[in-house]
């Protein structure tokens, strides 16, 4: 009985716009995976057209179970839990380095029935870890005492361990996103402006040195496949055979869809033109089938999600809550920007999933966990307000 009341109380304190819009986007993405993956499932892998649908549904279910646990745990406990999880993801990323190379990267752990990408789970953990450190060292970071450099050094060192491992895995899309998250967290941090500048200069120097070492060891930094993506960036259709085919076919899909789309399940580009259309290229298939007019609702959904996370951040009664929400908003935003930017030719194509809509187990579980952390911050903020009201009326 008490557990039911507790769950009702938690549900009452959740941010409803964020919850319902997130659910709507996940459901739409799940249904789209059926149509986008149907050809690949049957022809390429000889499985049911619902194969990827059921797998994504399984991942979402696991994510929801994780989210229920996360929402019930006080963020004060993160000081103990997150360091342990941080060590776990470091070990998992090291294990991934010993595996087979897929698409030029060693970023997967193959468990037979499922493949996990440890770098995806690392993103929310890095966000929470940095948030805890900002809160722990807040006073020290805001003073001119030379001891603040010790705190900054610890923060920089810990925040760059995972990016360093991802760099060794040669997963440059995930590396770009992880560095962006770390960079945004540092920009929003309580670190003094002059120290932020010094920190960024130091990180740039370290990255440049790492690149130089890699180049001297293997003779190159980017392989031919990644270089071809940069070369075809400005004119993908003119470089169709040399890396531009995916973006060019995405253009064709979006153009085919026009304003109102070809209709659900009627995409032409999913038939061998766009590789793995249910993953990185999910938006192109959606645009082809639903049209640009209906895609506007997806962008509205994204805006609502980011807006609500930032509102929760601004209302948080703890520093860690504020920074966790800011980091998670950056995490979702950069995934949207990098994926759609690549599809629309605004930036060179980088294989990263589109939030809520792309197929991918590790990413969807990581995303749901991140949203659950935001909701936990919201719950704690509302509980604190209720306690203040009770004291005032007592």
C-alpha positions in Angstrom: 0.0 0.0 0.0 2.8 2.4 0.9 4.7 1.5 -2.3 1.5 2.4 -4.3 1.2 5.7 -2.5 5.0 6.4 -3.1 4.7 5.7 -6.8 1.6 7.9 -7.0 3.4 10.7 -5.2 6.4 10.4 -7.6 4.1 10.3 -10.7 2.4 13.4 -9.3 5.7 15.2 -9.0 7.0 14.3 -12.5 7.1 17.0 -15.2 4.1 16.0 -17.3 4.9 17.9 -20.5 8.4 16.3 -20.6 7.0 12.9 -19.8 4.1 12.8 -22.3 6.1 14.4 -25.2 9.0 12.0 -24.6 6.5 9.1 -24.6 4.9 10.3 -27.8 8.3 10.6 -29.6 9.4 7.1 -28.4 6.1 5.6 -29.6 6.3 7.3 -33.0 10.0 6.2 -33.3 9.1 2.7 -32.4 6.3 2.5 -35.1 8.6 4.1 -37.7 11.2 1.4 -37.1 8.7 -1.2 -38.4 8.4 0.5 -41.8 12.0 1.7 -42.1 13.6 -1.6 -41.2 11.2 -4.0 -43.0 13.3 -4.4 -46.1 16.6 -4.7 -44.2 15.1 -7.3 -41.8 13.7 -9.6 -44.5 16.2 -9.3 -47.3 19.5 -8.6 -45.5 19.0 -10.7 -42.4 16.1 -13.1 -43.3 14.1 -12.3 -40.2 10.6 -11.1 -39.5 9.7 -7.5 -40.5 9.0 -6.9 -36.8 12.4 -8.0 -35.7 13.8 -4.6 -35.0 10.5 -3.4 -33.6 10.5 -6.1 -30.9 14.2 -5.5 -30.1 13.7 -1.8 -29.8 10.6 -2.5 -27.6 12.7 -4.7 -25.4 15.4 -2.0 -25.0 12.7 0.6 -24.2 11.2 -1.7 -21.6 14.6 -2.3 -20.0 15.1 1.5 -20.1 11.7 2.1 -18.4 12.6 -0.4 -15.6 15.9 1.4 -15.1 14.1 4.8 -15.1 11.7 3.6 -12.3 14.8 2.7 -10.2 16.5 6.0 -11.0 13.5 8.2 -10.2 13.2 6.5 -6.7 16.9 7.2 -5.8 17.8 10.5 -4.2 20.5 12.4 -6.1 22.4 12.7 -2.8 23.2 8.9 -3.2 24.8 9.7 -6.6 28.0 10.7 -4.7 28.4 7.0 -3.9 26.8 5.3 -6.9 28.3 7.3 -9.8 32.0 6.8 -9.0 31.3 3.0 -9.0 29.4 3.2 -12.3 32.2 5.4 -13.7 34.8 2.7 -13.0 32.4 0.1 -14.5 32.1 2.0 -17.8 35.8 2.6 -18.0 36.3 -1.2 -17.7 33.6 -1.8 -20.3 35.2 0.7 -22.7 38.5 -1.1 -22.2 36.9 -4.4 -22.9 35.3 -3.0 -26.2 38.9 -2.1 -27.3 39.8 -5.8 -27.3 36.8 -6.8 -29.6 36.5 -7.0 -33.3 36.5 -3.8 -35.4 33.1 -2.9 -36.9 32.8 -0.1 -39.5 36.3 1.1 -38.6 35.6 1.3 -34.8 36.2 -1.0 -31.8 33.3 0.3 -29.7 31.0 -2.8 -29.2 30.8 -5.6 -26.7 29.2 -8.7 -28.3 27.3 -10.8 -25.8 25.8 -13.0 -28.5 22.1 -12.2 -28.0 22.8 -8.5 -27.7 25.6 -6.0 -28.6 26.3 -3.2 -26.1 28.1 0.1 -26.8 29.7 1.2 -23.5 30.5 4.7 -24.8 26.7 5.4 -25.0 26.2 4.5 -21.3 29.2 6.7 -20.5 27.6 10.0 -21.5 25.0 10.4 -18.7 27.5 9.0 -16.2 30.1 11.7 -17.2 27.3 14.4 -16.9 26.4 13.3 -13.4 30.0 12.9 -12.3 31.0 16.4 -13.4 27.8 17.8 -11.8 28.7 16.2 -8.5 32.3 17.5 -8.7 31.0 21.1 -9.5 28.9 21.0 -6.4 31.6 19.4 -4.2 34.3 22.0 -5.3 32.0 24.9 -5.8 33.5 27.2 -3.2 37.0 26.3 -4.1 36.4 26.9 -7.8 35.0 30.4 -7.1 38.0 31.6 -5.1 41.4 33.0 -6.3 43.2 30.5 -4.0 45.8 28.5 -5.9 44.2 25.3 -4.4 41.4 25.7 -7.0 43.8 24.4 -9.6 43.9 21.0 -7.8 40.1 20.8 -8.1 40.1 21.9 -11.8 42.9 19.3 -12.5 40.8 16.5 -10.9 37.7 17.6 -12.9 39.6 17.8 -16.2 41.4 14.5 -15.7 38.3 12.5 -14.8 36.1 14.1 -17.5 38.7 13.2 -20.2 39.2 9.5 -19.4 36.2 8.3 -21.4 36.8 10.6 -24.4 40.4 9.3 -24.5 39.1 5.7 -24.6 36.6 6.6 -27.3 39.4 8.1 -29.3 41.3 4.8 -29.1 38.1 3.0 -30.2 38.2 5.3 -33.3 34.5 6.2 -32.9 34.8 9.8 -33.9 31.1 10.6 -34.0 30.7 9.6 -30.3 33.9 11.3 -29.5 32.7 14.6 -31.0 29.5 14.4 -29.0 31.2 13.4 -25.7 33.7 16.3 -26.1 30.8 18.7 -26.8 29.0 17.6 -23.6 32.2 18.0 -21.6 32.8 21.4 -23.2 29.3 22.6 -22.4 29.5 21.4 -18.9 32.8 23.3 -18.4 31.3 26.4 -19.9 28.3 26.3 -17.6 30.5 25.3 -14.6 31.3 27.6 -11.6 34.9 27.7 -12.7 36.2 31.3 -13.1 36.3 32.7 -16.7 40.1 32.9 -16.8 40.4 29.3 -15.6 37.9 28.2 -18.2 40.0 29.7 -20.9 43.1 28.1 -19.5 41.3 24.7 -19.2 40.1 24.8 -22.9 43.6 25.8 -24.1 45.1 22.9 -22.1 42.5 20.4 -23.5 43.2 21.7 -27.1 46.9 21.2 -26.6 46.3 17.6 -25.2 44.1 16.7 -28.1 46.6 18.1 -30.6 49.4 16.1 -28.9 47.3 12.9 -28.9 46.6 13.4 -32.7 50.3 14.0 -33.4 51.2 10.8 -31.5 48.6 8.7 -33.3 49.7 10.1 -36.7 53.4 9.3 -35.9 52.5 5.7 -34.8 50.1 4.7 -37.6 50.7 7.3 -40.3 47.2 8.7 -40.3 44.4 9.9 -38.0 41.3 9.4 -40.1 40.8 6.3 -42.3 39.9 6.6 -46.0 36.1 6.1 -45.3 36.0 9.1 -42.9 38.2 11.2 -45.2 35.7 10.5 -48.1 32.9 11.8 -45.9 34.7 15.1 -45.5 35.5 15.3 -49.2 31.9 14.7 -50.2 30.5 17.1 -47.6 30.0 20.1 -50.0 28.8 18.1 -53.0 27.5 14.6 -51.8 25.7 13.8 -55.1 28.8 14.9 -57.1 30.8 12.4 -55.0 28.2 9.7 -54.9 30.6 6.8 -55.3 33.1 8.2 -52.9 31.2 8.7 -49.6 28.4 10.9 -50.7 25.8 8.2 -51.5 24.1 8.2 -48.0 23.6 12.0 -47.9 22.6 12.2 -51.5 20.0 9.5 -51.1 18.7 11.3 -48.0 18.2 14.4 -50.2 16.3 12.3 -52.7 14.1 10.8 -49.9 13.3 14.2 -48.5 12.6 15.6 -52.0 10.4 12.6 -52.8 8.4 13.2 -49.6 7.7 16.8 -50.4 5.3 18.6 -48.1 2.9 15.8 -47.4 4.9 12.6 -47.9 4.4 9.4 -50.0 2.4 7.7 -47.2 3.2 5.4 -44.3 5.3 2.4 -45.5 5.7 3.8 -49.0 9.3 5.0 -48.8 11.4 4.1 -51.9 14.8 5.0 -50.6 14.7 2.3 -47.8 15.0 -0.3 -50.6 18.8 -0.6 -50.7 19.5 3.1 -51.4 20.0 4.3 -47.8 22.1 1.9 -45.7 20.5 0.8 -42.4 17.5 3.3 -42.8 16.2 2.5 -39.3 19.3 3.8 -37.6 21.3 7.0 -38.5 19.1 7.8 -41.5 15.7 7.5 -39.7 14.7 11.1 -40.3 15.2 10.7 -44.1 12.6 7.9 -44.2 10.2 9.8 -41.9 10.4 12.8 -44.2 9.8 10.7 -47.3 6.8 9.0 -45.8 5.2 11.8 -43.8 6.5 14.9 -45.6 8.1 18.1 -44.3 4.8 19.5 -43.1 4.3 16.6 -40.6 8.0 16.6 -39.6 7.5 20.0 -38.1 5.7 18.3 -35.2 8.9 16.3 -34.5 10.9 19.5 -34.2 8.2 21.0 -31.9 8.5 17.8 -29.8 12.3 18.3 -29.6 11.8 22.0 -28.6 9.4 21.0 -25.8 11.7 18.4 -24.5 14.7 20.7 -24.4 12.7 23.6 -23.0 11.2 21.5 -20.1 14.7 20.2 -19.2 16.1 23.8 -19.0 13.0 24.9 -17.0 13.7 22.0 -14.5 17.3 23.0 -14.4 16.5 26.6 -13.6 14.1 25.5 -10.8 16.4 22.9 -9.2 17.2 23.5 -5.6 20.7 21.9 -5.8 23.7 22.7 -7.9 24.2 19.1 -8.9 20.5 19.0 -10.2 21.1 22.2 -12.2 24.2 21.0 -13.9 22.8 17.5 -14.5 19.9 19.0 -16.4 22.1 21.3 -18.4 24.4 18.5 -19.3 21.5 16.2 -20.4 19.9 19.1 -22.5 23.3 19.4 -24.2 23.5 15.7 -24.7 20.1 15.5 -26.5 20.7 18.7 -28.5 24.0 17.7 -29.9 22.7 14.3 -31.0 19.8 16.1 -32.8 22.2 18.6 -34.4 24.9 16.2 -35.5 22.4 13.7 -36.9 20.1 16.1 -38.8 23.1 18.3 -39.7 24.7 15.3 -41.4 21.5 14.3 -43.1 20.8 17.8 -44.4 24.4 18.4 -45.5 25.0 21.2 -42.9 28.0 19.4 -41.4 30.0 16.3 -42.6 28.0 13.1 -42.0 28.8 11.3 -38.7 27.0 8.1 -37.8 25.1 9.0 -34.6 21.5 8.1 -33.7 18.6 10.6 -33.7 17.0 10.8 -30.2 13.7 8.9 -29.8 13.5 7.9 -33.5 16.6 5.8 -34.4 17.0 2.1 -33.6 19.7 1.4 -31.1 19.7 -0.4 -27.8 22.5 1.2 -25.9 21.5 4.7 -27.0 17.8 4.3 -26.2 18.6 2.9 -22.7 21.1 5.7 -22.1 18.6 8.3 -23.3 15.8 7.0 -21.0 18.1 6.9 -18.1 19.1 10.5 -18.7 15.5 11.6 -18.9 14.8 9.8 -15.6 17.6 11.7 -14.0 16.0 15.0 -15.1 12.6 13.8 -13.7 14.3 12.9 -10.4 15.7 16.4 -10.1 12.1 17.7 -10.8 10.7 15.5 -8.1 13.3 16.7 -5.5 12.6 20.3 -6.4 8.9 19.9 -5.9 9.4 18.0 -2.6 11.6 20.8 -1.3 9.0 23.4 -2.2 6.3 21.4 -0.3 8.6 21.2 2.7 9.1 25.0 2.7 5.3 25.6 2.4 4.7 23.2 5.4 7.2 25.1 7.5 5.7 28.4 6.6 2.2 27.3 7.5 3.3 25.6 10.7 
